[in-house]
Amino acid sequence: MRNVVLLALLALAGRAQTVVGAWKLNPARSTLSGQTQPKTLVLRVEPRPNGEVVTVDRTEVNGQSTSASSILYFDGAARSFENAGCSGSQTSRRLNEQSVEILRHCTSGDWERVVRRLTQRGKELVVEITWQRSGRRSEERLVLEKQ
């Protein structure tokens, strides 16, 4: 569930006119550390005033499906955030025309940094996730393709 929400946040971050639509995980080009690769993962991004709404639909190899939606505002303001793995605050901001950053700080001391970049061709989202949980740091790289 934590990854579903995280991926929702990743998809939210970006320009509505170029990111809007459905994006599917390319498992062969993605690296997920410490978790099982999902059977399918699809992000749907919709514009909204002052941000975006993203819905993440994920199906595990055992057939279990989850869906989560989230909203990001790109104003850099800290907002309360809570999911199964983190209770604390979240901020999001644009780094440049094609990239955004999402930072989560959990009350437990854990944190996540997500940088999402739309490729120049506009057909791929590259998501780089760095996180620290219980003193252990890890990195993941997701490649999602426009559907």
N, C-alpha and C positions, 0 to 999 in steps of 0.2 A: 504494500500500500504506500509506503514511504516513497518508493520510486515512481509510482503512478503520479502522486502529487508533484514530485520533483519534475518529472517530465512535462506535466501540465504547465508548470511554471516556465520551463524552458521554452515551450512552444509559444507561450503568451508573449514572450519578450521579442519584440521586433516591429517592423513597420507593417501596418494593417494592409496597405495596398500590395505588398509583395509576399507576405507571410500567410495571408488568409487562404484557407482551404484545408485539405487533408494531406497528412504526411505519414509515411509508413517507414518503420524501422528497417534498415538493411542490416540483418544480423551478421553477414559475412564481413562487413566493413566496420562493425561496432565492437567495442570491448566493454564488457560489464564485469566489474571486479566484485567477487564475493557473492554473486547471485546467479541464479539460473536464468539463461536466456529465455525470454518469453516466446511462445509460438507465434504470436502476432502482437504488434503494438502500433496503434494508429493515433495520431494527434489531429484534432480538428481545431482550427483557429478562426475566431470570428471577431470582427472589430466591434468596439464599443467606445463611447465617449471616454477620453482620457486613458485608454488602454485597450486590452484585448481579453476575450474570454477563450479559454482553451479547454477542450474536453479530451481526456486520454482514455482510450479503450484498449485494454490489455487482456490477452488470453494466454494462460499458462499452458505448458505442454500437457498437463493433466486435464485440460478443458475448463478450468476455473476462470471465469471472466470477472473483471473489475472495470469500473468506469468512474472517473473523477473529473470535476470541473473546477476551474480556478480563475481568478481575475488578477491581472497585474496592472499597476499604474506605474508609469515611467517617470516619476517625479523625485525619486531618491528618498522619499519619506519612509520612515520605519512604521510598519503596520503589524498589528498582532497577528500571529500565525500559529496554527496548531494542526498537527496530524498525528498519526500513530507513533512516529519516531521523533517528533520535535514539537516542543511548545516554546514559543518565544517571539521573535520579531523577524520580519522580512523586509528588505528594500529592493527596489529594481530601478535601473536607469539605463539609458542608451549610452553606449561607449562611442559609437560612430553611426554612420548611415546604415550599416548592415549588421551591427552587433549590439547586444545588450548584456547586462550583468545582473544577476540575482544573488543576493546574499541573505543567508538565514543564520541567525544566532539563536541557539536553543538555550533555555535556562539551565540545562545540564552542563553547559560548556562546550557541547558539540557545535559544529558549524558546517555549512555547505556554501560553496561558491560555484555558480553556474554561469558559463559564458556561452551564449548561443549566437552563431554566426550564419547568416544566409550567404551561400556562395554567389559569386558574380554571375553565374549562369541562372541563378534563381531556382534551380531544380533540386537543391540539397540544403538541408539544415545540418550544420555540424554543431554538436553540443558537447562541451568539455566540462566535466563535473569534477571538482576537487572537494573532498569532504573529510572531516575528522569526527570519529565516533569512539568514545571510550579510550581516547588517547591514540587510536590507530588512524593513520591517514591513508587515503586511497584516491585514485583517479580513474575516471571512466571517460570514454569517448563514444558518442552515439552519432551515427549518420542516418538521417531520415531523408527519404526521397518524396518529392511532390507527386501526388496521386491525381 
